[in-house]
Amino acid sequence: MAEEQVKNEDSTEKVVALQTMYVKDVSFEAPNSPEVFLESDISPETKINLSNTHNKIGDDSYDVQLKIKVESTYGEKTMFVAEVEQAGVFLIKGYNEEEIKGLIAVFCPNTLFPFVRELVSSLVTKGGFPALLLQPINFDAIYSQAIEEAAAQKAN
């Protein structure tokens, strides 16, 4: 279980703890099977769409979901579509609102991503396709960019 505890200046204990993790949704489609396996010399294009959402479910508890959709196509045909929504309930206590937003946008997805990555790889392989290894994602950079874009929009 991932857990981080720190005491800040006013001696309020800061806690981030994963309470539970679960698969909220899984889907795999290979609409052009088995014909897709008979094709030779194809160069598939793979698109990845990633999103992170959350709900406050208690005083200090947050249900955080990391959803990924991977779609592989060649020409007009779809080879496969894999969708995974991994979720976790996190206890986040002793942080201010801005710090909580950062934890939900960075720490929580970093915790969930290895499980999403493994599940997507497993689905694709079990679907009869070559292994798909999702590259690590820098959620800190994504969050920083979102903050900069929001500040730029506010300034305009």
Chimera marker file (.cmm) of the C-alpha trace (Angstrom):
<marker_set name="trace">
<marker id="1" x="0.000" y="0.000" z="0.000" r="1" g="1" b="0" radius="0.5"/>
<marker id="2" x="1.370" y="3.415" z="-0.969" r="1" g="1" b="0" radius="0.5"/>
<marker id="3" x="1.410" y="5.776" z="1.983" r="1" g="1" b="0" radius="0.5"/>
<marker id="4" x="3.103" y="9.046" z="2.723" r="1" g="1" b="0" radius="0.5"/>
<marker id="5" x="3.019" y="10.828" z="6.083" r="1" g="1" b="0" radius="0.5"/>
<marker id="6" x="4.571" y="14.219" z="6.800" r="1" g="1" b="0" radius="0.5"/>
<marker id="7" x="4.143" y="16.735" z="9.611" r="1" g="1" b="0" radius="0.5"/>
<marker id="8" x="3.870" y="20.361" z="8.529" r="1" g="1" b="0" radius="0.5"/>
<marker id="9" x="4.639" y="23.522" z="10.530" r="1" g="1" b="0" radius="0.5"/>
<marker id="10" x="1.296" y="23.647" z="12.357" r="1" g="1" b="0" radius="0.5"/>
<marker id="11" x="1.771" y="20.003" z="13.419" r="1" g="1" b="0" radius="0.5"/>
<marker id="12" x="-1.197" y="18.768" z="11.371" r="1" g="1" b="0" radius="0.5"/>
<marker id="13" x="-0.372" y="15.315" z="10.127" r="1" g="1" b="0" radius="0.5"/>
<marker id="14" x="-0.345" y="15.035" z="6.330" r="1" g="1" b="0" radius="0.5"/>
<marker id="15" x="-1.433" y="11.658" z="5.020" r="1" g="1" b="0" radius="0.5"/>
<marker id="16" x="-1.829" y="10.204" z="1.535" r="1" g="1" b="0" radius="0.5"/>
<marker id="17" x="-2.847" y="6.559" z="1.573" r="1" g="1" b="0" radius="0.5"/>
<marker id="18" x="-4.302" y="4.165" z="-0.971" r="1" g="1" b="0" radius="0.5"/>
<marker id="19" x="-7.289" y="2.544" z="0.731" r="1" g="1" b="0" radius="0.5"/>
<marker id="20" x="-8.361" y="0.217" z="-2.082" r="1" g="1" b="0" radius="0.5"/>
<marker id="21" x="-7.865" y="-0.242" z="-5.800" r="1" g="1" b="0" radius="0.5"/>
<marker id="22" x="-10.293" y="-1.741" z="-8.283" r="1" g="1" b="0" radius="0.5"/>
<marker id="23" x="-11.048" y="-2.158" z="-11.982" r="1" g="1" b="0" radius="0.5"/>
<marker id="24" x="-14.085" y="-0.036" z="-12.754" r="1" g="1" b="0" radius="0.5"/>
<marker id="25" x="-14.448" y="-0.945" z="-16.442" r="1" g="1" b="0" radius="0.5"/>
<marker id="26" x="-12.688" y="-3.101" z="-19.057" r="1" g="1" b="0" radius="0.5"/>
<marker id="27" x="-13.499" y="-3.498" z="-22.734" r="1" g="1" b="0" radius="0.5"/>
<marker id="28" x="-11.684" y="-5.129" z="-25.641" r="1" g="1" b="0" radius="0.5"/>
<marker id="29" x="-12.883" y="-5.335" z="-29.233" r="1" g="1" b="0" radius="0.5"/>
<marker id="30" x="-11.255" y="-6.780" z="-32.330" r="1" g="1" b="0" radius="0.5"/>
<marker id="31" x="-14.000" y="-6.057" z="-34.889" r="1" g="1" b="0" radius="0.5"/>
<marker id="32" x="-12.079" y="-7.233" z="-37.950" r="1" g="1" b="0" radius="0.5"/>
<marker id="33" x="-10.916" y="-10.571" z="-36.564" r="1" g="1" b="0" radius="0.5"/>
<marker id="34" x="-9.914" y="-13.069" z="-37.824" r="1" g="1" b="0" radius="0.5"/>
<marker id="35" x="-9.303" y="-11.279" z="-41.164" r="1" g="1" b="0" radius="0.5"/>
<marker id="36" x="-6.878" y="-8.845" z="-39.497" r="1" g="1" b="0" radius="0.5"/>
<marker id="37" x="-4.552" y="-11.741" z="-38.648" r="1" g="1" b="0" radius="0.5"/>
<marker id="38" x="-4.354" y="-12.762" z="-42.298" r="1" g="1" b="0" radius="0.5"/>
<marker id="39" x="-3.160" y="-9.340" z="-43.488" r="1" g="1" b="0" radius="0.5"/>
<marker id="40" x="0.528" y="-9.030" z="-44.245" r="1" g="1" b="0" radius="0.5"/>
<marker id="41" x="2.800" y="-6.034" z="-44.365" r="1" g="1" b="0" radius="0.5"/>
<marker id="42" x="0.554" y="-3.587" z="-42.531" r="1" g="1" b="0" radius="0.5"/>
<marker id="43" x="1.669" y="-0.541" z="-40.575" r="1" g="1" b="0" radius="0.5"/>
<marker id="44" x="-0.880" y="0.063" z="-37.870" r="1" g="1" b="0" radius="0.5"/>
<marker id="45" x="-1.494" y="3.468" z="-36.311" r="1" g="1" b="0" radius="0.5"/>
<marker id="46" x="-2.136" y="3.415" z="-32.578" r="1" g="1" b="0" radius="0.5"/>
<marker id="47" x="-3.905" y="6.255" z="-30.780" r="1" g="1" b="0" radius="0.5"/>
<marker id="48" x="-3.996" y="6.611" z="-27.008" r="1" g="1" b="0" radius="0.5"/>
<marker id="49" x="-6.499" y="8.721" z="-25.091" r="1" g="1" b="0" radius="0.5"/>
<marker id="50" x="-5.961" y="9.155" z="-21.352" r="1" g="1" b="0" radius="0.5"/>
<marker id="51" x="-8.153" y="10.868" z="-18.757" r="1" g="1" b="0" radius="0.5"/>
<marker id="52" x="-8.164" y="11.277" z="-14.996" r="1" g="1" b="0" radius="0.5"/>
<marker id="53" x="-11.330" y="12.005" z="-13.006" r="1" g="1" b="0" radius="0.5"/>
<marker id="54" x="-12.232" y="11.965" z="-9.335" r="1" g="1" b="0" radius="0.5"/>
<marker id="55" x="-15.102" y="12.181" z="-6.864" r="1" g="1" b="0" radius="0.5"/>
<marker id="56" x="-14.954" y="13.190" z="-3.230" r="1" g="1" b="0" radius="0.5"/>
<marker id="57" x="-16.624" y="10.333" z="-1.357" r="1" g="1" b="0" radius="0.5"/>
<marker id="58" x="-15.987" y="11.340" z="2.259" r="1" g="1" b="0" radius="0.5"/>
<marker id="59" x="-14.370" y="14.024" z="4.376" r="1" g="1" b="0" radius="0.5"/>
<marker id="60" x="-10.843" y="13.021" z="3.370" r="1" g="1" b="0" radius="0.5"/>
<marker id="61" x="-11.551" y="10.266" z="0.817" r="1" g="1" b="0" radius="0.5"/>
<marker id="62" x="-11.367" y="10.549" z="-2.951" r="1" g="1" b="0" radius="0.5"/>
<marker id="63" x="-12.293" y="8.006" z="-5.612" r="1" g="1" b="0" radius="0.5"/>
<marker id="64" x="-9.801" y="8.616" z="-8.442" r="1" g="1" b="0" radius="0.5"/>
<marker id="65" x="-10.209" y="7.020" z="-11.870" r="1" g="1" b="0" radius="0.5"/>
<marker id="66" x="-7.573" y="6.705" z="-14.579" r="1" g="1" b="0" radius="0.5"/>
<marker id="67" x="-9.112" y="5.785" z="-17.931" r="1" g="1" b="0" radius="0.5"/>
<marker id="68" x="-7.235" y="4.857" z="-21.085" r="1" g="1" b="0" radius="0.5"/>
<marker id="69" x="-8.475" y="4.026" z="-24.560" r="1" g="1" b="0" radius="0.5"/>
<marker id="70" x="-6.065" y="2.469" z="-27.057" r="1" g="1" b="0" radius="0.5"/>
<marker id="71" x="-7.192" y="2.158" z="-30.658" r="1" g="1" b="0" radius="0.5"/>
<marker id="72" x="-5.087" y="0.508" z="-33.347" r="1" g="1" b="0" radius="0.5"/>
<marker id="73" x="-6.060" y="0.925" z="-36.991" r="1" g="1" b="0" radius="0.5"/>
<marker id="74" x="-4.637" y="0.343" z="-40.446" r="1" g="1" b="0" radius="0.5"/>
<marker id="75" x="-6.238" y="2.151" z="-43.349" r="1" g="1" b="0" radius="0.5"/>
<marker id="76" x="-9.954" y="2.281" z="-42.668" r="1" g="1" b="0" radius="0.5"/>
<marker id="77" x="-9.970" y="-0.892" z="-40.566" r="1" g="1" b="0" radius="0.5"/>
<marker id="78" x="-9.809" y="-1.183" z="-36.804" r="1" g="1" b="0" radius="0.5"/>
<marker id="79" x="-7.477" y="-3.857" z="-35.500" r="1" g="1" b="0" radius="0.5"/>
<marker id="80" x="-8.490" y="-3.489" z="-31.848" r="1" g="1" b="0" radius="0.5"/>
<marker id="81" x="-9.870" y="-1.119" z="-29.266" r="1" g="1" b="0" radius="0.5"/>
<marker id="82" x="-8.916" y="-1.605" z="-25.611" r="1" g="1" b="0" radius="0.5"/>
<marker id="83" x="-10.443" y="0.486" z="-22.839" r="1" g="1" b="0" radius="0.5"/>
<marker id="84" x="-9.482" y="0.251" z="-19.184" r="1" g="1" b="0" radius="0.5"/>
<marker id="85" x="-10.689" y="2.283" z="-16.223" r="1" g="1" b="0" radius="0.5"/>
<marker id="86" x="-8.636" y="1.620" z="-13.095" r="1" g="1" b="0" radius="0.5"/>
<marker id="87" x="-9.726" y="3.337" z="-9.888" r="1" g="1" b="0" radius="0.5"/>
<marker id="88" x="-8.539" y="3.749" z="-6.360" r="1" g="1" b="0" radius="0.5"/>
<marker id="89" x="-9.858" y="5.218" z="-3.144" r="1" g="1" b="0" radius="0.5"/>
<marker id="90" x="-7.278" y="7.536" z="-1.592" r="1" g="1" b="0" radius="0.5"/>
<marker id="91" x="-7.230" y="9.046" z="1.884" r="1" g="1" b="0" radius="0.5"/>
<marker id="92" x="-5.817" y="12.578" z="1.580" r="1" g="1" b="0" radius="0.5"/>
<marker id="93" x="-5.649" y="14.441" z="4.867" r="1" g="1" b="0" radius="0.5"/>
<marker id="94" x="-3.917" y="17.579" z="6.132" r="1" g="1" b="0" radius="0.5"/>
<marker id="95" x="-3.377" y="19.238" z="2.747" r="1" g="1" b="0" radius="0.5"/>
<marker id="96" x="-4.834" y="22.497" z="1.427" r="1" g="1" b="0" radius="0.5"/>
<marker id="97" x="-7.088" y="22.576" z="-1.647" r="1" g="1" b="0" radius="0.5"/>
<marker id="98" x="-4.285" y="23.314" z="-4.138" r="1" g="1" b="0" radius="0.5"/>
<marker id="99" x="-2.116" y="20.519" z="-2.744" r="1" g="1" b="0" radius="0.5"/>
<marker id="100" x="-5.060" y="18.098" z="-2.952" r="1" g="1" b="0" radius="0.5"/>
<marker id="101" x="-5.605" y="19.023" z="-6.619" r="1" g="1" b="0" radius="0.5"/>
<marker id="102" x="-1.933" y="18.286" z="-7.299" r="1" g="1" b="0" radius="0.5"/>
<marker id="103" x="-2.039" y="14.948" z="-5.491" r="1" g="1" b="0" radius="0.5"/>
<marker id="104" x="-5.161" y="13.894" z="-7.403" r="1" g="1" b="0" radius="0.5"/>
<marker id="105" x="-3.600" y="14.974" z="-10.713" r="1" g="1" b="0" radius="0.5"/>
<marker id="106" x="-0.107" y="13.541" z="-10.151" r="1" g="1" b="0" radius="0.5"/>
<marker id="107" x="0.337" y="11.158" z="-7.198" r="1" g="1" b="0" radius="0.5"/>
<marker id="108" x="-2.901" y="9.199" z="-7.696" r="1" g="1" b="0" radius="0.5"/>
<marker id="109" x="-2.497" y="8.569" z="-11.459" r="1" g="1" b="0" radius="0.5"/>
<marker id="110" x="1.165" y="7.634" z="-10.904" r="1" g="1" b="0" radius="0.5"/>
<marker id="111" x="-0.062" y="5.028" z="-8.417" r="1" g="1" b="0" radius="0.5"/>
<marker id="112" x="-2.758" y="3.670" z="-10.768" r="1" g="1" b="0" radius="0.5"/>
<marker id="113" x="-0.842" y="3.750" z="-14.081" r="1" g="1" b="0" radius="0.5"/>
<marker id="114" x="1.268" y="0.584" z="-13.644" r="1" g="1" b="0" radius="0.5"/>
<marker id="115" x="-1.945" y="-1.413" z="-13.159" r="1" g="1" b="0" radius="0.5"/>
<marker id="116" x="-3.567" y="0.194" z="-16.228" r="1" g="1" b="0" radius="0.5"/>
<marker id="117" x="-0.442" y="-0.513" z="-18.262" r="1" g="1" b="0" radius="0.5"/>
<marker id="118" x="-0.379" y="-4.198" z="-17.267" r="1" g="1" b="0" radius="0.5"/>
<marker id="119" x="-4.098" y="-4.690" z="-17.921" r="1" g="1" b="0" radius="0.5"/>
<marker id="120" x="-3.939" y="-3.077" z="-21.391" r="1" g="1" b="0" radius="0.5"/>
<marker id="121" x="-0.902" y="-5.177" z="-22.311" r="1" g="1" b="0" radius="0.5"/>
<marker id="122" x="-2.638" y="-8.334" z="-21.130" r="1" g="1" b="0" radius="0.5"/>
<marker id="123" x="-5.847" y="-7.567" z="-23.045" r="1" g="1" b="0" radius="0.5"/>
<marker id="124" x="-3.998" y="-6.846" z="-26.294" r="1" g="1" b="0" radius="0.5"/>
<marker id="125" x="-1.873" y="-9.986" z="-26.013" r="1" g="1" b="0" radius="0.5"/>
<marker id="126" x="-4.850" y="-12.183" z="-25.146" r="1" g="1" b="0" radius="0.5"/>
<marker id="127" x="-6.637" y="-10.652" z="-28.143" r="1" g="1" b="0" radius="0.5"/>
<marker id="128" x="-3.975" y="-12.252" z="-30.365" r="1" g="1" b="0" radius="0.5"/>
<marker id="129" x="-1.945" y="-9.127" z="-31.084" r="1" g="1" b="0" radius="0.5"/>
<marker id="130" x="1.711" y="-8.398" z="-30.354" r="1" g="1" b="0" radius="0.5"/>
<marker id="131" x="2.408" y="-7.097" z="-26.859" r="1" g="1" b="0" radius="0.5"/>
<marker id="132" x="1.726" y="-3.397" z="-26.386" r="1" g="1" b="0" radius="0.5"/>
<marker id="133" x="3.939" y="-1.699" z="-23.845" r="1" g="1" b="0" radius="0.5"/>
<marker id="134" x="2.669" y="1.726" z="-22.861" r="1" g="1" b="0" radius="0.5"/>
<marker id="135" x="5.495" y="4.136" z="-22.142" r="1" g="1" b="0" radius="0.5"/>
<marker id="136" x="5.679" y="5.823" z="-18.734" r="1" g="1" b="0" radius="0.5"/>
<marker id="137" x="3.701" y="9.053" z="-18.448" r="1" g="1" b="0" radius="0.5"/>
<marker id="138" x="4.940" y="12.171" z="-16.666" r="1" g="1" b="0" radius="0.5"/>
<marker id="139" x="1.748" y="13.227" z="-14.873" r="1" g="1" b="0" radius="0.5"/>
<marker id="140" x="3.646" y="16.036" z="-13.142" r="1" g="1" b="0" radius="0.5"/>
<marker id="141" x="4.497" y="17.617" z="-16.512" r="1" g="1" b="0" radius="0.5"/>
<marker id="142" x="0.912" y="17.204" z="-17.732" r="1" g="1" b="0" radius="0.5"/>
<marker id="143" x="-0.425" y="18.895" z="-14.582" r="1" g="1" b="0" radius="0.5"/>
<marker id="144" x="2.113" y="21.727" z="-14.828" r="1" g="1" b="0" radius="0.5"/>
<marker id="145" x="1.151" y="22.313" z="-18.465" r="1" g="1" b="0" radius="0.5"/>
<marker id="146" x="-2.563" y="22.378" z="-17.555" r="1" g="1" b="0" radius="0.5"/>
<marker id="147" x="-1.878" y="24.983" z="-14.832" r="1" g="1" b="0" radius="0.5"/>
<marker id="148" x="0.114" y="27.134" z="-17.293" r="1" g="1" b="0" radius="0.5"/>
<marker id="149" x="-2.654" y="26.910" z="-19.925" r="1" g="1" b="0" radius="0.5"/>
<marker id="150" x="-5.313" y="27.839" z="-17.357" r="1" g="1" b="0" radius="0.5"/>
<marker id="151" x="-3.241" y="30.836" z="-16.234" r="1" g="1" b="0" radius="0.5"/>
<marker id="152" x="-2.743" y="31.948" z="-19.852" r="1" g="1" b="0" radius="0.5"/>
<marker id="153" x="-6.488" y="31.698" z="-20.542" r="1" g="1" b="0" radius="0.5"/>
<marker id="154" x="-7.253" y="33.661" z="-17.380" r="1" g="1" b="0" radius="0.5"/>
<marker id="155" x="-4.804" y="36.391" z="-18.454" r="1" g="1" b="0" radius="0.5"/>
<marker id="156" x="-6.557" y="36.796" z="-21.852" r="1" g="1" b="0" radius="0.5"/>
<link id1="1" id2="2" r="1" g="1" b="0" radius="0.2"/>
<link id1="2" id2="3" r="1" g="1" b="0" radius="0.2"/>
<link id1="3" id2="4" r="1" g="1" b="0" radius="0.2"/>
<link id1="4" id2="5" r="1" g="1" b="0" radius="0.2"/>
<link id1="5" id2="6" r="1" g="1" b="0" radius="0.2"/>
<link id1="6" id2="7" r="1" g="1" b="0" radius="0.2"/>
<link id1="7" id2="8" r="1" g="1" b="0" radius="0.2"/>
<link id1="8" id2="9" r="1" g="1" b="0" radius="0.2"/>
<link id1="9" id2="10" r="1" g="1" b="0" radius="0.2"/>
<link id1="10" id2="11" r="1" g="1" b="0" radius="0.2"/>
<link id1="11" id2="12" r="1" g="1" b="0" radius="0.2"/>
<link id1="12" id2="13" r="1" g="1" b="0" radius="0.2"/>
<link id1="13" id2="14" r="1" g="1" b="0" radius="0.2"/>
<link id1="14" id2="15" r="1" g="1" b="0" radius="0.2"/>
<link id1="15" id2="16" r="1" g="1" b="0" radius="0.2"/>
<link id1="16" id2="17" r="1" g="1" b="0" radius="0.2"/>
<link id1="17" id2="18" r="1" g="1" b="0" radius="0.2"/>
<link id1="18" id2="19" r="1" g="1" b="0" radius="0.2"/>
<link id1="19" id2="20" r="1" g="1" b="0" radius="0.2"/>
<link id1="20" id2="21" r="1" g="1" b="0" radius="0.2"/>
<link id1="21" id2="22" r="1" g="1" b="0" radius="0.2"/>
<link id1="22" id2="23" r="1" g="1" b="0" radius="0.2"/>
<link id1="23" id2="24" r="1" g="1" b="0" radius="0.2"/>
<link id1="24" id2="25" r="1" g="1" b="0" radius="0.2"/>
<link id1="25" id2="26" r="1" g="1" b="0" radius="0.2"/>
<link id1="26" id2="27" r="1" g="1" b="0" radius="0.2"/>
<link id1="27" id2="28" r="1" g="1" b="0" radius="0.2"/>
<link id1="28" id2="29" r="1" g="1" b="0" radius="0.2"/>
<link id1="29" id2="30" r="1" g="1" b="0" radius="0.2"/>
<link id1="30" id2="31" r="1" g="1" b="0" radius="0.2"/>
<link id1="31" id2="32" r="1" g="1" b="0" radius="0.2"/>
<link id1="32" id2="33" r="1" g="1" b="0" radius="0.2"/>
<link id1="33" id2="34" r="1" g="1" b="0" radius="0.2"/>
<link id1="34" id2="35" r="1" g="1" b="0" radius="0.2"/>
<link id1="35" id2="36" r="1" g="1" b="0" radius="0.2"/>
<link id1="36" id2="37" r="1" g="1" b="0" radius="0.2"/>
<link id1="37" id2="38" r="1" g="1" b="0" radius="0.2"/>
<link id1="38" id2="39" r="1" g="1" b="0" radius="0.2"/>
<link id1="39" id2="40" r="1" g="1" b="0" radius="0.2"/>
<link id1="40" id2="41" r="1" g="1" b="0" radius="0.2"/>
<link id1="41" id2="42" r="1" g="1" b="0" radius="0.2"/>
<link id1="42" id2="43" r="1" g="1" b="0" radius="0.2"/>
<link id1="43" id2="44" r="1" g="1" b="0" radius="0.2"/>
<link id1="44" id2="45" r="1" g="1" b="0" radius="0.2"/>
<link id1="45" id2="46" r="1" g="1" b="0" radius="0.2"/>
<link id1="46" id2="47" r="1" g="1" b="0" radius="0.2"/>
<link id1="47" id2="48" r="1" g="1" b="0" radius="0.2"/>
<link id1="48" id2="49" r="1" g="1" b="0" radius="0.2"/>
<link id1="49" id2="50" r="1" g="1" b="0" radius="0.2"/>
<link id1="50" id2="51" r="1" g="1" b="0" radius="0.2"/>
<link id1="51" id2="52" r="1" g="1" b="0" radius="0.2"/>
<link id1="52" id2="53" r="1" g="1" b="0" radius="0.2"/>
<link id1="53" id2="54" r="1" g="1" b="0" radius="0.2"/>
<link id1="54" id2="55" r="1" g="1" b="0" radius="0.2"/>
<link id1="55" id2="56" r="1" g="1" b="0" radius="0.2"/>
<link id1="56" id2="57" r="1" g="1" b="0" radius="0.2"/>
<link id1="57" id2="58" r="1" g="1" b="0" radius="0.2"/>
<link id1="58" id2="59" r="1" g="1" b="0" radius="0.2"/>
<link id1="59" id2="60" r="1" g="1" b="0" radius="0.2"/>
<link id1="60" id2="61" r="1" g="1" b="0" radius="0.2"/>
<link id1="61" id2="62" r="1" g="1" b="0" radius="0.2"/>
<link id1="62" id2="63" r="1" g="1" b="0" radius="0.2"/>
<link id1="63" id2="64" r="1" g="1" b="0" radius="0.2"/>
<link id1="64" id2="65" r="1" g="1" b="0" radius="0.2"/>
<link id1="65" id2="66" r="1" g="1" b="0" radius="0.2"/>
<link id1="66" id2="67" r="1" g="1" b="0" radius="0.2"/>
<link id1="67" id2="68" r="1" g="1" b="0" radius="0.2"/>
<link id1="68" id2="69" r="1" g="1" b="0" radius="0.2"/>
<link id1="69" id2="70" r="1" g="1" b="0" radius="0.2"/>
<link id1="70" id2="71" r="1" g="1" b="0" radius="0.2"/>
<link id1="71" id2="72" r="1" g="1" b="0" radius="0.2"/>
<link id1="72" id2="73" r="1" g="1" b="0" radius="0.2"/>
<link id1="73" id2="74" r="1" g="1" b="0" radius="0.2"/>
<link id1="74" id2="75" r="1" g="1" b="0" radius="0.2"/>
<link id1="75" id2="76" r="1" g="1" b="0" radius="0.2"/>
<link id1="76" id2="77" r="1" g="1" b="0" radius="0.2"/>
<link id1="77" id2="78" r="1" g="1" b="0" radius="0.2"/>
<link id1="78" id2="79" r="1" g="1" b="0" radius="0.2"/>
<link id1="79" id2="80" r="1" g="1" b="0" radius="0.2"/>
<link id1="80" id2="81" r="1" g="1" b="0" radius="0.2"/>
<link id1="81" id2="82" r="1" g="1" b="0" radius="0.2"/>
<link id1="82" id2="83" r="1" g="1" b="0" radius="0.2"/>
<link id1="83" id2="84" r="1" g="1" b="0" radius="0.2"/>
<link id1="84" id2="85" r="1" g="1" b="0" radius="0.2"/>
<link id1="85" id2="86" r="1" g="1" b="0" radius="0.2"/>
<link id1="86" id2="87" r="1" g="1" b="0" radius="0.2"/>
<link id1="87" id2="88" r="1" g="1" b="0" radius="0.2"/>
<link id1="88" id2="89" r="1" g="1" b="0" radius="0.2"/>
<link id1="89" id2="90" r="1" g="1" b="0" radius="0.2"/>
<link id1="90" id2="91" r="1" g="1" b="0" radius="0.2"/>
<link id1="91" id2="92" r="1" g="1" b="0" radius="0.2"/>
<link id1="92" id2="93" r="1" g="1" b="0" radius="0.2"/>
<link id1="93" id2="94" r="1" g="1" b="0" radius="0.2"/>
<link id1="94" id2="95" r="1" g="1" b="0" radius="0.2"/>
<link id1="95" id2="96" r="1" g="1" b="0" radius="0.2"/>
<link id1="96" id2="97" r="1" g="1" b="0" radius="0.2"/>
<link id1="97" id2="98" r="1" g="1" b="0" radius="0.2"/>
<link id1="98" id2="99" r="1" g="1" b="0" radius="0.2"/>
<link id1="99" id2="100" r="1" g="1" b="0" radius="0.2"/>
<link id1="100" id2="101" r="1" g="1" b="0" radius="0.2"/>
<link id1="101" id2="102" r="1" g="1" b="0" radius="0.2"/>
<link id1="102" id2="103" r="1" g="1" b="0" radius="0.2"/>
<link id1="103" id2="104" r="1" g="1" b="0" radius="0.2"/>
<link id1="104" id2="105" r="1" g="1" b="0" radius="0.2"/>
<link id1="105" id2="106" r="1" g="1" b="0" radius="0.2"/>
<link id1="106" id2="107" r="1" g="1" b="0" radius="0.2"/>
<link id1="107" id2="108" r="1" g="1" b="0" radius="0.2"/>
<link id1="108" id2="109" r="1" g="1" b="0" radius="0.2"/>
<link id1="109" id2="110" r="1" g="1" b="0" radius="0.2"/>
<link id1="110" id2="111" r="1" g="1" b="0" radius="0.2"/>
<link id1="111" id2="112" r="1" g="1" b="0" radius="0.2"/>
<link id1="112" id2="113" r="1" g="1" b="0" radius="0.2"/>
<link id1="113" id2="114" r="1" g="1" b="0" radius="0.2"/>
<link id1="114" id2="115" r="1" g="1" b="0" radius="0.2"/>
<link id1="115" id2="116" r="1" g="1" b="0" radius="0.2"/>
<link id1="116" id2="117" r="1" g="1" b="0" radius="0.2"/>
<link id1="117" id2="118" r="1" g="1" b="0" radius="0.2"/>
<link id1="118" id2="119" r="1" g="1" b="0" radius="0.2"/>
<link id1="119" id2="120" r="1" g="1" b="0" radius="0.2"/>
<link id1="120" id2="121" r="1" g="1" b="0" radius="0.2"/>
<link id1="121" id2="122" r="1" g="1" b="0" radius="0.2"/>
<link id1="122" id2="123" r="1" g="1" b="0" radius="0.2"/>
<link id1="123" id2="124" r="1" g="1" b="0" radius="0.2"/>
<link id1="124" id2="125" r="1" g="1" b="0" radius="0.2"/>
<link id1="125" id2="126" r="1" g="1" b="0" radius="0.2"/>
<link id1="126" id2="127" r="1" g="1" b="0" radius="0.2"/>
<link id1="127" id2="128" r="1" g="1" b="0" radius="0.2"/>
<link id1="128" id2="129" r="1" g="1" b="0" radius="0.2"/>
<link id1="129" id2="130" r="1" g="1" b="0" radius="0.2"/>
<link id1="130" id2="131" r="1" g="1" b="0" radius="0.2"/>
<link id1="131" id2="132" r="1" g="1" b="0" radius="0.2"/>
<link id1="132" id2="133" r="1" g="1" b="0" radius="0.2"/>
<link id1="133" id2="134" r="1" g="1" b="0" radius="0.2"/>
<link id1="134" id2="135" r="1" g="1" b="0" radius="0.2"/>
<link id1="135" id2="136" r="1" g="1" b="0" radius="0.2"/>
<link id1="136" id2="137" r="1" g="1" b="0" radius="0.2"/>
<link id1="137" id2="138" r="1" g="1" b="0" radius="0.2"/>
<link id1="138" id2="139" r="1" g="1" b="0" radius="0.2"/>
<link id1="139" id2="140" r="1" g="1" b="0" radius="0.2"/>
<link id1="140" id2="141" r="1" g="1" b="0" radius="0.2"/>
<link id1="141" id2="142" r="1" g="1" b="0" radius="0.2"/>
<link id1="142" id2="143" r="1" g="1" b="0" radius="0.2"/>
<link id1="143" id2="144" r="1" g="1" b="0" radius="0.2"/>
<link id1="144" id2="145" r="1" g="1" b="0" radius="0.2"/>
<link id1="145" id2="146" r="1" g="1" b="0" radius="0.2"/>
<link id1="146" id2="147" r="1" g="1" b="0" radius="0.2"/>
<link id1="147" id2="148" r="1" g="1" b="0" radius="0.2"/>
<link id1="148" id2="149" r="1" g="1" b="0" radius="0.2"/>
<link id1="149" id2="150" r="1" g="1" b="0" radius="0.2"/>
<link id1="150" id2="151" r="1" g="1" b="0" radius="0.2"/>
<link id1="151" id2="152" r="1" g="1" b="0" radius="0.2"/>
<link id1="152" id2="153" r="1" g="1" b="0" radius="0.2"/>
<link id1="153" id2="154" r="1" g="1" b="0" radius="0.2"/>
<link id1="154" id2="155" r="1" g="1" b="0" radius="0.2"/>
<link id1="155" id2="156" r="1" g="1" b="0" radius="0.2"/>
</marker_set>
